[in-house]
């Protein structure tokens, strides 16, 4: 018993030395801290579970989006292509003021001018030729881009067609009419322009221009085409062989043929 008591006291002394000046722990405060820590752990655990669930849902959504991304890229690419085409056709692209309708009209007008210029240059002695206005210089309105300019080989410059004199305007109008007739004949095999009438205009021409115009019309007239000129110009009687003369006196109007 004495040995056991000694051992116990020795152990007590050892423990007291280890404790030293440390105070006795407040178990109640520690218990409260433990409860608070456990409560916080519960909250964090629930938050972790919630975020894990959201992560799983996001992974599923990402998988769904990834599977359709190629189709969406194709759809968007097709939309961009069609949008560019629409803007080009409607003339809404920056730097391009020509819509599809104007483009087609200018294409056909250029073909008409190609034929008309052959007549116009011959009638004007090689001085004049039609040119379409540059689309960059075109104004606004319904006929935007379809205005015509006249190029002069004498001045080397273009000018507005309205600045032509009366005789020059007649030659221009006649050339355009003949150019259009040529294109109609060339593009439609079912349409045959066997007859054409020209009403007046020759009185505004000088002798040289009138002779050139008549020569062009005579070259166009053949066994398959009849060209009639309605005019009061006396000088034309010397230029045209076959004539339908209409005269008027006190008894009324009279018609007779004069065939050369």
C-alpha positions as CSV (number, residue, x, y, z in Angstrom):
1,X,0.0,0.0,0.0
2,X,2.8,2.4,0.8
3,X,4.4,1.7,-2.6
4,X,1.1,2.4,-4.4
5,X,0.6,5.6,-2.5
6,X,4.1,6.7,-3.4
7,X,3.6,5.9,-7.0
8,X,0.4,7.9,-7.1
9,X,1.9,10.9,-5.4
10,X,4.8,10.8,-7.8
11,X,2.5,10.7,-10.7
12,X,0.5,13.6,-9.2
13,X,3.7,15.6,-9.0
14,X,4.5,14.9,-12.6
15,X,1.1,15.9,-13.8
16,X,1.1,19.1,-11.7
17,X,4.5,20.0,-13.3
18,X,3.0,19.4,-16.7
19,X,-0.1,21.5,-15.9
20,X,2.1,24.3,-14.6
21,X,0.3,27.7,-14.5
22,X,-2.5,26.6,-16.9
23,X,-6.0,27.3,-15.7
24,X,-8.7,24.7,-15.5
25,X,-10.6,24.6,-18.9
26,X,-14.2,26.0,-19.0
27,X,-16.1,23.0,-20.2
28,X,-19.3,25.0,-20.7
29,X,-17.6,27.4,-23.1
30,X,-15.9,24.6,-25.0
31,X,-19.3,22.8,-25.3
32,X,-20.8,25.9,-26.8
33,X,-17.9,26.3,-29.2
34,X,-18.3,22.6,-30.2
35,X,-22.0,23.1,-30.9
36,X,-21.3,26.2,-33.0
37,X,-18.7,24.3,-35.0
38,X,-21.0,21.4,-35.5
39,X,-23.8,23.8,-36.7
40,X,-21.4,25.5,-39.1
41,X,-20.2,22.1,-40.4
42,X,-23.9,21.2,-41.0
43,X,-24.4,24.4,-43.0
44,X,-21.2,23.9,-45.0
45,X,-22.1,20.3,-45.7
46,X,-25.6,21.4,-47.0
47,X,-24.0,24.1,-49.2
48,X,-21.5,21.6,-50.5
49,X,-24.3,19.2,-51.4
50,X,-26.2,22.0,-53.1
51,X,-23.2,23.1,-55.2
52,X,-22.4,19.5,-56.1
53,X,-25.9,19.2,-57.4
54,X,-25.6,22.5,-59.4
55,X,-22.3,21.3,-60.8
56,X,-23.9,18.1,-62.0
57,X,-26.7,20.1,-63.6
58,X,-24.2,22.5,-65.3
59,X,-22.2,19.5,-66.6
60,X,-25.4,18.1,-68.1
61,X,-26.4,21.4,-69.6
62,X,-22.8,21.9,-71.1
63,X,-23.1,18.4,-72.6
64,X,-26.4,19.3,-74.2
65,X,-25.1,22.7,-75.5
66,X,-21.9,21.0,-76.8
67,X,-23.9,18.5,-78.8
68,X,-25.9,21.3,-80.6
69,X,-23.1,23.8,-81.0
70,X,-22.1,22.5,-84.4
71,X,-25.7,22.8,-85.7
72,X,-25.9,26.3,-84.2
73,X,-22.6,27.4,-85.8
74,X,-23.9,26.1,-89.2
75,X,-27.2,28.0,-88.7
76,X,-25.4,31.2,-87.8
77,X,-23.0,30.9,-90.7
78,X,-26.0,30.4,-93.1
79,X,-27.7,33.4,-91.6
80,X,-24.7,35.6,-92.1
81,X,-24.4,34.4,-95.8
82,X,-28.1,35.2,-96.5
83,X,-27.9,38.5,-94.6
84,X,-24.9,39.6,-96.8
85,X,-26.8,38.4,-99.9
86,X,-29.9,40.4,-98.8
87,X,-27.9,43.5,-98.1
88,X,-26.1,43.2,-101.5
89,X,-29.3,42.8,-103.4
90,X,-31.0,45.7,-101.6
91,X,-27.9,48.0,-101.9
92,X,-27.4,48.3,-98.2
93,X,-23.8,47.3,-98.0
94,X,-21.4,50.2,-97.3
95,X,-19.7,51.3,-100.5
96,X,-22.3,49.6,-102.7
97,X,-25.3,51.7,-103.8
98,X,-26.6,49.3,-106.4
99,X,-29.5,47.0,-105.6
100,X,-30.4,43.9,-107.7
101,X,-33.1,45.7,-109.8
102,X,-30.7,48.5,-110.8
103,X,-28.0,46.0,-111.6
104,X,-30.3,44.0,-114.0
105,X,-31.6,47.3,-115.6
106,X,-28.0,48.6,-116.1
107,X,-27.1,45.2,-117.6
108,X,-29.8,45.4,-120.2
109,X,-29.3,49.1,-120.8
110,X,-25.6,48.5,-121.5
111,X,-26.6,46.0,-124.3
112,X,-29.0,48.6,-125.8
113,X,-26.2,51.2,-125.6
114,X,-23.8,48.9,-127.3
115,X,-26.1,48.7,-130.4
116,X,-27.2,52.4,-130.1
117,X,-23.6,53.7,-130.1
118,X,-22.9,52.1,-133.5
119,X,-25.8,54.3,-134.9
120,X,-25.0,57.3,-132.8
121,X,-21.3,57.4,-133.8
122,X,-22.1,56.9,-137.5
123,X,-24.7,59.7,-137.4
124,X,-22.5,62.1,-135.5
125,X,-19.4,61.4,-137.6
126,X,-17.7,59.5,-134.7
127,X,-18.0,62.4,-132.3
128,X,-20.6,61.1,-129.8
129,X,-21.2,57.9,-127.8
130,X,-23.5,57.1,-124.9
131,X,-22.2,56.2,-121.5
132,X,-24.1,55.2,-118.4
133,X,-23.5,57.4,-115.3
134,X,-21.1,55.8,-112.8
135,X,-23.1,54.3,-110.0
136,X,-20.9,56.3,-107.5
137,X,-22.2,59.5,-109.1
138,X,-25.8,58.4,-109.4
139,X,-28.4,60.4,-107.5
140,X,-31.4,59.1,-105.6
141,X,-34.8,58.2,-106.9
142,X,-36.6,55.6,-108.9
143,X,-34.2,55.6,-111.9
144,X,-31.0,55.9,-109.8
145,X,-28.0,54.7,-111.8
146,X,-29.8,54.7,-115.2
147,X,-29.0,58.3,-116.3
148,X,-27.1,58.6,-119.5
149,X,-24.1,60.8,-120.3
150,X,-22.7,61.7,-123.7
151,X,-19.0,61.3,-124.4
152,X,-17.4,63.6,-127.0
153,X,-14.3,62.4,-128.8
154,X,-13.6,66.1,-129.6
155,X,-13.4,67.3,-126.0
156,X,-12.6,63.9,-124.4
157,X,-15.1,64.6,-121.7
158,X,-18.6,63.5,-120.7
159,X,-21.6,65.8,-120.4
160,X,-25.2,65.4,-119.6
161,X,-27.5,64.3,-122.4
162,X,-29.8,67.2,-121.9
163,X,-27.1,69.6,-123.1
164,X,-27.3,68.3,-126.6
165,X,-28.7,70.5,-129.3
166,X,-32.0,69.8,-131.0
167,X,-30.5,68.0,-133.9
168,X,-28.1,66.1,-131.6
169,X,-31.0,65.1,-129.3
170,X,-32.9,63.7,-132.3
171,X,-29.9,61.6,-133.4
172,X,-29.5,60.4,-129.8
173,X,-33.2,59.4,-129.5
174,X,-33.2,57.7,-132.9
175,X,-30.0,55.8,-132.0
176,X,-31.5,54.6,-128.8
177,X,-34.7,53.5,-130.5
178,X,-32.7,51.6,-133.1
179,X,-30.5,50.1,-130.4
180,X,-33.6,48.9,-128.5
181,X,-35.0,47.4,-131.7
182,X,-31.8,45.5,-132.3
183,X,-31.8,44.1,-128.8
184,X,-35.4,43.0,-129.0
185,X,-34.7,41.3,-132.3
186,X,-31.6,39.6,-130.9
187,X,-33.0,38.4,-127.6
188,X,-36.4,37.2,-128.7
189,X,-36.6,34.9,-131.7
190,X,-40.4,35.0,-131.5
191,X,-40.5,38.8,-132.0
192,X,-39.8,40.2,-135.5
193,X,-39.8,44.0,-135.9
194,X,-40.8,44.1,-139.6
195,X,-41.9,47.7,-139.5
196,X,-40.8,50.9,-137.8
197,X,-42.2,54.5,-138.0
198,X,-40.3,57.6,-137.1
199,X,-42.3,60.7,-136.6
200,X,-40.6,64.1,-137.3
201,X,-37.3,65.3,-135.9
202,X,-35.4,65.6,-139.1
203,X,-36.2,69.3,-139.4
204,X,-33.7,70.0,-136.5
205,X,-30.8,68.3,-138.4
206,X,-28.4,70.1,-140.7
207,X,-27.9,68.7,-144.2
208,X,-24.9,66.5,-143.3
209,X,-26.5,65.0,-140.1
210,X,-29.7,64.4,-142.0
211,X,-27.9,62.6,-144.8
212,X,-26.1,60.4,-142.3
213,X,-29.3,59.6,-140.5
214,X,-31.1,58.7,-143.7
215,X,-28.1,56.5,-144.7
216,X,-28.3,54.5,-141.5
217,X,-32.0,54.0,-141.9
218,X,-31.6,52.9,-145.5
219,X,-29.0,50.3,-144.4
220,X,-31.5,49.0,-141.8
221,X,-34.3,48.7,-144.4
222,X,-34.2,45.6,-146.5
223,X,-36.6,43.1,-148.0
224,X,-37.6,42.0,-144.5
225,X,-38.1,45.4,-142.8
226,X,-40.0,48.5,-143.6
227,X,-39.0,51.9,-142.1
228,X,-41.4,54.7,-142.5
229,X,-40.6,58.4,-141.9
230,X,-43.4,60.8,-141.1
231,X,-42.1,64.3,-141.9
232,X,-42.9,67.7,-143.4
233,X,-39.2,68.4,-144.3
234,X,-39.1,69.1,-148.0
235,X,-35.4,68.0,-148.4
236,X,-36.4,64.4,-147.5
237,X,-38.2,64.1,-150.8
238,X,-34.8,63.9,-152.5
239,X,-33.5,61.3,-150.0
240,X,-36.4,58.9,-149.9
241,X,-37.5,57.0,-153.0
242,X,-40.8,55.5,-152.1
243,X,-43.2,58.0,-150.7
244,X,-46.8,58.1,-149.6
245,X,-47.8,61.8,-150.2
246,X,-50.7,63.4,-148.3
247,X,-52.0,66.7,-149.6
248,X,-54.9,68.9,-148.6
249,X,-57.0,71.3,-150.7
250,X,-60.5,72.8,-150.6
251,X,-61.9,69.4,-151.5
252,X,-60.2,67.6,-148.6
253,X,-57.2,65.4,-148.1
254,X,-55.7,63.3,-150.8
255,X,-53.3,60.3,-150.6
256,X,-51.1,58.9,-153.4
257,X,-48.1,56.7,-153.8
258,X,-44.9,57.8,-155.5
259,X,-42.7,54.8,-156.1
260,X,-39.1,55.2,-157.3
